[in-house]
Amino acid sequence: MVLTGSLVNAAGIVAGALLGLLLRKIPETMKQTVMAGIGLFVMVLGLDMALESKQLFIVIISLVLGAVIGEAIDIEQMLHRVGRLLERKFSRDQSGNFAQGFVSATLIFVIGAMAIVGSLDSGLRQDHDILYTKSMIDGFTSMVLSSTLGIGVLFSAVPVFLYEGGIAVFANVIHQYIPKSLLDDLISEITAVGGILIFAIGLNMLSIKAIRVANLLPSLAVVAVIITVMKLV
């Protein structure tokens, strides 16, 4: 089912938030070790996806052009700016911690390459591995957040499901109108580029290298355009 990955991700957030409400104090060493383990798995998953490419030259070109576009418009900074605006808006709200927990968690879970790439993978290939992995990360993160910010974190599962589910359904509908040969090439190369972005997220999680992954997101659109043009010309 197209929405399976999105449902599992939302369920992971709910389960983690409920655990966090029960476990108010989580040892810092446990947080670090669990996140390190997940980070290692994310890197392996990204590498496995990246190796699906049949045209590595197109992948590197897409990454370079995507990085240029992303840095030119500074997507990473734009996302952070939106996050700060929303948090300032809700911090003045009388809802207090509920609103803060809801907004903070939603921004953390929605903003990022993993949500986009995972949703595309669910819609195009019916492959939910990325969103399954994301559900583990989000589940642990929501547990930590809800232990300090309260039950508002739990309700962030709703916008996360709508966001990821919407992308997955859109991708699934669109791919039905694309010729099979073009679709196969699009899937393999978009998967490869997405895998590299996922690998970069793993590097960030392990604090090996700070990479502005959001500024690489245009690479996904660039590789789709290049493959489409090559097929139609």
Wavefront OBJ file of the C-alpha trace (Angstrom):
o trace
v 0.000 0.000 0.000
v 1.293 3.463 -0.928
v 0.640 4.929 2.524
v 2.179 2.095 4.569
v 5.460 3.901 5.174
v 3.703 7.123 6.183
v 1.416 5.234 8.567
v 4.340 3.432 10.194
v 6.216 6.728 10.570
v 3.213 8.363 12.243
v 2.750 5.325 14.505
v 6.430 5.472 15.475
v 6.048 9.098 16.537
v 2.944 8.293 18.616
v 4.600 5.284 20.281
v 7.770 7.233 21.043
v 5.814 10.184 22.465
v 3.791 7.905 24.738
v 6.973 6.249 26.012
v 8.516 9.659 26.603
v 5.537 10.686 28.746
v 6.129 7.604 30.882
v 9.921 7.887 30.970
v 10.596 11.461 31.974
v 14.349 11.046 32.445
v 16.326 9.360 29.665
v 20.092 8.998 30.323
v 22.239 11.109 27.992
v 24.552 8.169 27.276
v 21.580 6.088 26.124
v 20.449 8.863 23.766
v 23.911 9.137 22.226
v 24.418 5.387 21.760
v 20.972 4.756 20.276
v 21.312 7.668 17.837
v 24.806 6.462 16.856
v 23.427 3.015 16.052
v 20.621 4.487 13.967
v 23.101 6.806 12.229
v 25.251 3.849 11.184
v 22.222 2.053 9.765
v 21.137 5.195 7.883
v 24.568 5.367 6.225
v 24.382 1.713 5.144
v 20.855 2.217 3.784
v 21.957 5.290 1.825
v 24.974 3.490 0.372
v 22.805 0.549 -0.710
v 20.441 2.941 -2.505
v 23.281 4.878 -4.134
v 24.654 1.699 -5.721
v 21.424 1.253 -7.722
v 22.581 3.886 -10.215
v 23.271 2.756 -13.775
v 24.595 6.159 -14.839
v 26.886 7.512 -12.138
v 28.000 10.452 -14.284
v 24.420 11.756 -14.304
v 24.276 11.338 -10.530
v 27.388 13.461 -9.931
v 26.217 16.119 -12.406
v 22.839 16.244 -10.648
v 24.475 16.597 -7.246
v 26.748 19.415 -8.436
v 23.963 21.357 -10.173
v 21.564 20.665 -7.309
v 24.104 21.928 -4.771
v 24.635 25.116 -6.802
v 20.877 25.750 -6.957
v 20.350 24.841 -3.299
v 23.152 27.080 -2.075
v 22.069 29.942 -4.351
v 18.608 30.038 -2.781
v 19.877 28.630 0.552
v 17.078 26.157 1.243
v 18.624 25.177 4.574
v 18.504 28.750 5.859
v 14.968 29.222 4.537
v 13.776 26.163 6.455
v 15.454 27.312 9.648
v 13.916 30.764 9.213
v 10.434 29.251 8.843
v 11.049 27.157 11.924
v 12.125 30.150 14.002
v 9.113 32.191 12.828
v 6.683 29.434 13.763
v 8.300 28.859 17.137
v 8.214 32.588 17.946
v 4.564 32.725 16.902
v 3.540 29.786 19.048
v 5.764 30.723 21.983
v 3.469 33.711 22.515
v 0.417 31.476 22.388
v -1.340 30.663 25.656
v -1.243 26.967 24.828
v 2.256 26.889 26.306
v 4.190 23.628 26.129
v 1.543 21.856 24.064
v 1.976 24.255 21.139
v 5.750 24.364 21.548
v 5.982 20.566 21.552
v 3.660 20.239 18.561
v 5.457 22.838 16.430
v 8.997 21.815 17.378
v 8.348 18.126 16.727
v 6.518 18.774 13.448
v 9.389 20.861 12.125
v 11.962 18.247 13.120
v 10.024 15.353 11.565
v 8.851 17.080 8.360
v 11.858 19.177 7.370
v 14.579 17.080 5.831
v 15.582 14.967 2.880
v 14.542 11.696 4.477
v 10.842 12.610 4.524
v 10.886 13.622 0.853
v 13.066 10.809 -0.485
v 11.261 8.205 1.623
v 7.839 9.378 0.464
v 8.944 9.366 -3.189
v 10.275 5.831 -2.736
v 6.949 4.749 -1.241
v 4.994 6.264 -4.109
v 7.230 5.247 -7.008
v 8.524 1.839 -5.929
v 6.210 0.803 -3.080
v 9.462 0.521 -1.091
v 9.017 1.816 2.453
v 12.470 1.046 3.897
v 13.470 4.714 4.193
v 10.279 5.677 6.009
v 10.595 2.586 8.219
v 14.074 3.756 9.184
v 12.809 7.303 9.657
v 10.082 5.976 11.941
v 12.779 4.547 14.253
v 14.648 7.871 14.299
v 11.459 9.883 14.803
v 10.183 7.463 17.432
v 13.280 7.879 19.570
v 13.345 11.643 18.966
v 9.668 12.008 19.926
v 10.358 10.031 23.104
v 13.068 12.515 24.081
v 10.966 15.554 23.103
v 7.780 14.451 24.847
v 9.703 13.742 28.050
v 10.386 17.484 28.238
v 7.711 19.211 26.092
v 4.712 17.024 26.844
v 1.820 15.546 24.880
v 1.883 18.137 22.075
v 4.695 16.102 20.477
v 2.314 13.165 19.986
v -0.043 15.222 17.796
v 2.781 16.085 15.379
v 2.148 12.629 13.889
v -0.886 14.056 12.049
v 0.877 16.675 9.864
v 3.768 14.256 9.313
v 1.382 11.622 7.938
v -0.435 14.158 5.743
v 2.849 15.564 4.384
v 4.535 12.239 3.620
v 1.311 10.575 2.497
v 0.565 13.463 0.133
v 3.979 13.182 -1.542
v 3.657 9.390 -1.821
v 0.176 9.533 -3.365
v 1.231 12.282 -5.806
v 4.278 10.260 -6.911
v 2.156 7.133 -7.317
v -0.453 8.923 -9.461
v 2.121 10.661 -11.658
v 4.144 7.522 -12.366
v 1.114 5.842 -13.972
v 1.344 8.309 -16.859
v 5.073 7.890 -17.497
v 6.404 5.330 -20.064
v 7.883 2.269 -18.346
v 11.392 2.670 -19.790
v 11.543 6.288 -18.632
v 10.059 5.389 -15.247
v 12.658 2.644 -14.670
v 15.508 5.049 -15.368
v 13.933 7.772 -13.236
v 13.458 5.423 -10.294
v 17.015 4.047 -10.380
v 18.717 7.444 -10.660
v 16.426 9.309 -8.244
v 16.969 6.434 -5.794
v 20.743 6.746 -6.221
v 20.763 10.503 -5.651
v 18.378 10.102 -2.711
v 20.642 7.412 -1.278
v 23.583 9.802 -1.279
v 21.473 12.375 0.571
v 20.471 9.697 3.100
v 24.144 8.770 3.534
v 24.875 12.461 4.217
v 22.172 12.485 6.896
v 23.969 9.557 8.538
v 27.216 11.550 8.544
v 25.383 14.430 10.222
v 23.854 12.128 12.822
v 27.291 10.793 13.734
v 28.784 14.315 13.756
v 31.412 13.191 11.252
v 30.780 16.051 8.852
v 28.228 18.863 8.946
v 26.509 18.750 5.556
v 23.686 21.113 4.544
v 21.588 18.268 3.146
v 18.561 20.484 2.482
v 20.669 22.478 0.001
v 21.228 19.259 -1.956
v 17.501 18.548 -2.356
v 17.311 20.228 -5.827
v 19.497 17.336 -7.043
v 16.387 15.144 -7.032
v 14.636 17.468 -9.476
v 17.782 17.960 -11.570
v 18.325 14.217 -12.096
v 14.658 13.803 -13.088
v 14.970 16.580 -15.675
v 18.232 15.209 -17.122
v 16.875 11.661 -17.466
v 13.618 12.903 -19.024
v 15.436 15.120 -21.558
v 17.819 12.284 -22.497
v 14.884 9.930 -23.098
v 12.832 12.391 -25.136
v 15.639 13.796 -27.288
l 1 2 3 4 5 6 7 8 9 10 11 12 13 14 15 16 17 18 19 20 21 22 23 24 25 26 27 28 29 30 31 32 33 34 35 36 37 38 39 40 41 42 43 44 45 46 47 48 49 50 51 52 53 54 55 56 57 58 59 60 61 62 63 64 65 66 67 68 69 70 71 72 73 74 75 76 77 78 79 80 81 82 83 84 85 86 87 88 89 90 91 92 93 94 95 96 97 98 99 100 101 102 103 104 105 106 107 108 109 110 111 112 113 114 115 116 117 118 119 120 121 122 123 124 125 126 127 128 129 130 131 132 133 134 135 136 137 138 139 140 141 142 143 144 145 146 147 148 149 150 151 152 153 154 155 156 157 158 159 160 161 162 163 164 165 166 167 168 169 170 171 172 173 174 175 176 177 178 179 180 181 182 183 184 185 186 187 188 189 190 191 192 193 194 195 196 197 198 199 200 201 202 203 204 205 206 207 208 209 210 211 212 213 214 215 216 217 218 219 220 221 222 223 224 225 226 227 228 229 230 231 232 233
